[in-house]
Amino acid sequence: MSKFKSVLLKLSGEVLAGNSQFGFDFDAVRRICKEIYDVHDAGIKLSIVIGGGNIVRGKDFVKGFDMERSQADNMGMLGTVINALCLQSALEQMNVTVRVQSAIEMGAVAEPYIRRRAIKHLDNNRIVIFAAGTGSPFFSTDTAAALRASEIKADCMIKATKVDGVYDKDPILYSDAIFFPSLTYDEAIDKRLEVMDMAAISLCKENRIPIAVFSILKEGNLTRFLVREEKIGTIVSEG
């Protein structure tokens, strides 16, 4: 029996694109969903926040099109809904019951976000995907993930990315980048490491939710960490 009872998984939208910059790599989507299925099958209550970077990056429209930040962020939030529906369909093909809850009301495709209803879904062995970020511009999906993790009282938050943990600088660009197997919340904030934005880290610190950061591109990492309880990636916690 895993020590993890309820986990929130934060997925970047880019991982759904595989080796491409935009769109979907359906083999990558199926592989990730198979790992999500295995975690769910192990009896762990699993909720997901998905980014939208493979559909639209709001910051690109601010820089390239001089678009108002609020408008660009709204576009980005709608991109997360597309990704949530994609994950829902892929998981349902594996006979998993999935509910998508959107912070922006769109009743034809998703439930509105209601905290108590989300908790009930999780208690009834359903996976819940939280879409549309916080529903407000100027907040990242990292912050949305920390907020939802706090609201449902998750005992761990996972940031599944393209890198295998937290470094002092980009390991892809710098061969001398230093890897951190563990960090305190304050160290992550003080060093301004790119774990996630400061608001998200502060929210996890306030609610004592440990953050695990590792690559979702390496097959089996999700089950390795949650089911087999192996030490991988970086853990950000109280220390």
C-alpha positions in Angstrom: 0.0 0.0 0.0 1.4 3.3 -1.1 2.0 6.0 1.5 0.5 8.5 -0.9 -3.3 8.8 -0.4 -4.2 11.8 -2.6 -1.9 13.3 -5.2 -2.2 16.2 -7.5 -0.3 15.8 -10.8 0.8 19.0 -12.6 1.5 18.2 -16.3 2.9 20.7 -18.7 1.0 20.9 -21.9 4.3 20.5 -23.8 4.7 16.8 -22.7 1.5 16.0 -24.7 3.3 17.2 -27.9 6.1 14.6 -27.5 9.1 15.7 -29.6 7.1 18.4 -31.4 6.7 22.0 -30.2 2.9 22.1 -30.6 -0.1 19.9 -30.9 -0.4 16.3 -29.8 1.8 13.2 -30.1 -0.8 10.5 -29.6 1.8 7.9 -28.6 3.0 10.2 -25.9 -0.5 10.9 -24.7 -1.3 7.2 -24.5 2.0 6.4 -22.6 1.4 9.1 -20.1 -2.2 8.0 -19.6 -1.1 4.4 -19.1 1.1 5.6 -16.2 -1.8 7.6 -14.8 -4.0 4.5 -15.1 -1.4 2.4 -13.2 -1.2 5.0 -10.3 -5.0 5.2 -10.1 -5.3 1.4 -10.2 -2.9 1.2 -7.2 -5.6 3.0 -5.2 -4.2 6.5 -5.1 -6.7 9.4 -5.4 -5.4 11.3 -8.4 -6.3 14.7 -9.7 -4.6 16.5 -12.5 -3.9 20.1 -13.6 -2.7 20.4 -17.2 -1.0 23.4 -18.9 -1.7 24.6 -22.4 1.7 25.3 -23.8 1.3 22.8 -26.7 -1.8 24.7 -27.8 -1.1 28.4 -27.1 1.4 30.2 -25.0 -0.1 33.5 -23.8 3.3 35.1 -23.2 4.1 34.6 -27.0 1.0 36.7 -27.9 2.0 39.4 -25.4 5.5 39.7 -26.9 4.8 39.0 -30.6 1.3 40.5 -31.1 1.4 43.1 -28.3 -1.8 41.5 -27.0 -3.2 42.6 -23.6 -2.0 40.2 -21.0 -5.5 39.4 -19.7 -6.6 38.4 -23.2 -3.5 36.3 -23.8 -4.0 34.5 -20.5 -7.6 33.8 -21.3 -6.5 32.1 -24.6 -4.0 30.1 -22.6 -6.7 28.9 -20.1 -8.9 27.8 -23.0 -5.9 25.8 -24.3 -5.8 23.8 -21.0 -9.4 22.8 -21.5 -8.6 21.3 -24.9 -5.8 19.3 -23.2 -8.0 18.2 -20.4 -10.6 16.8 -22.8 -7.9 15.0 -24.7 -6.6 13.3 -21.5 -10.2 12.5 -20.4 -10.9 10.7 -23.7 -7.6 8.8 -23.6 -8.2 7.7 -20.0 -11.8 6.7 -20.6 -10.6 4.3 -23.4 -8.8 2.6 -20.5 -12.1 2.2 -18.6 -11.2 4.9 -16.1 -14.0 7.3 -14.9 -12.8 10.9 -15.4 -14.4 14.2 -14.7 -13.2 17.5 -16.1 -13.9 20.6 -14.0 -13.3 24.0 -15.5 -12.6 27.2 -13.6 -14.3 29.0 -16.6 -17.9 27.8 -16.9 -18.6 25.9 -20.1 -21.3 23.5 -19.2 -21.5 21.8 -22.6 -18.0 20.2 -22.2 -17.1 20.3 -18.5 -18.4 20.6 -15.0 -17.9 23.9 -13.2 -15.2 23.7 -10.6 -16.9 23.0 -7.2 -14.5 21.9 -4.5 -16.9 19.6 -2.6 -17.9 17.9 -5.9 -14.3 17.4 -6.8 -13.6 15.7 -3.4 -16.7 13.5 -3.8 -15.5 12.4 -7.3 -12.1 11.5 -5.8 -13.7 9.6 -3.0 -15.8 7.7 -5.6 -12.6 6.5 -7.3 -12.8 9.0 -10.2 -9.9 11.0 -11.6 -10.5 14.7 -11.7 -8.9 17.0 -14.2 -8.9 20.7 -13.3 -8.9 22.8 -16.4 -8.7 26.6 -17.2 -6.2 27.3 -14.5 -7.6 29.5 -11.7 -10.1 31.0 -14.1 -8.3 34.4 -13.7 -5.5 36.0 -15.8 -2.1 36.7 -14.3 -1.9 33.3 -12.5 0.0 30.4 -13.9 -1.2 26.8 -14.1 1.5 26.1 -11.5 -0.3 28.4 -9.1 -3.6 26.7 -10.1 -2.1 23.3 -9.3 -0.9 24.5 -5.8 -4.3 26.1 -5.2 -6.3 22.9 -6.1 -3.8 20.7 -4.2 -4.5 22.9 -1.1 -8.2 22.9 -1.6 -8.5 19.1 -1.9 -5.9 18.5 0.8 -3.5 16.5 -1.4 -0.6 15.0 0.5 1.8 15.5 -2.4 2.0 17.6 -5.5 4.0 16.4 -8.5 5.3 18.7 -11.2 6.0 16.3 -14.1 8.1 18.1 -16.7 10.7 17.5 -19.4 13.7 17.7 -17.0 14.7 15.1 -14.4 14.6 17.5 -11.4 15.7 21.0 -10.3 19.0 22.5 -11.2 20.6 25.8 -10.5 20.4 26.6 -14.3 19.1 25.0 -17.4 20.9 21.6 -17.7 20.2 21.5 -21.4 22.1 24.7 -22.0 24.8 24.3 -19.3 26.8 21.1 -18.8 28.0 22.3 -15.4 24.4 22.8 -14.0 24.1 21.6 -10.4 21.3 19.2 -9.5 19.4 19.5 -6.2 18.0 16.2 -4.9 16.2 18.1 -2.2 15.4 21.6 -1.3 13.4 23.5 1.4 10.6 25.8 0.2 12.7 28.8 1.4 15.8 27.6 -0.5 13.7 27.3 -3.7 12.3 30.8 -3.2 15.6 32.4 -2.1 17.6 30.9 -4.9 14.8 31.8 -7.4 15.1 28.4 -8.9 12.7 27.6 -11.7 10.8 24.9 -9.9 7.6 26.8 -10.4 6.5 30.4 -9.7 6.9 31.9 -6.3 3.2 32.1 -5.6 2.8 28.4 -6.1 5.8 27.5 -3.9 4.6 29.8 -1.1 1.1 28.3 -1.3 2.5 24.8 -0.9 4.7 25.9 1.9 1.8 27.5 3.8 -0.2 24.2 3.4 2.8 21.9 4.0 2.4 20.1 0.6 5.7 18.6 -0.6 6.5 19.1 -4.3 8.1 16.4 -6.3 9.8 17.4 -9.6 10.9 14.9 -12.2 10.7 14.0 -15.9 7.5 12.4 -17.2 9.3 11.7 -20.4 11.2 8.8 -18.8 8.8 5.9 -19.0 7.7 4.5 -15.6 8.8 7.5 -13.5 5.3 8.2 -12.3 4.7 4.7 -11.0 8.3 4.5 -9.8 7.8 7.4 -7.5 4.2 6.9 -6.4 3.7 3.2 -6.4 7.2 1.8 -5.8 8.2 4.9 -3.8 11.6 5.1 -5.3 13.7 8.3 -4.8 13.8 10.2 -8.1 14.0 13.8 -9.1 13.9 16.6 -6.6 11.8 17.0 -3.5 10.8 20.4 -2.2 9.5 20.3 1.3 10.0 21.7 4.8 13.3 19.8 5.1 
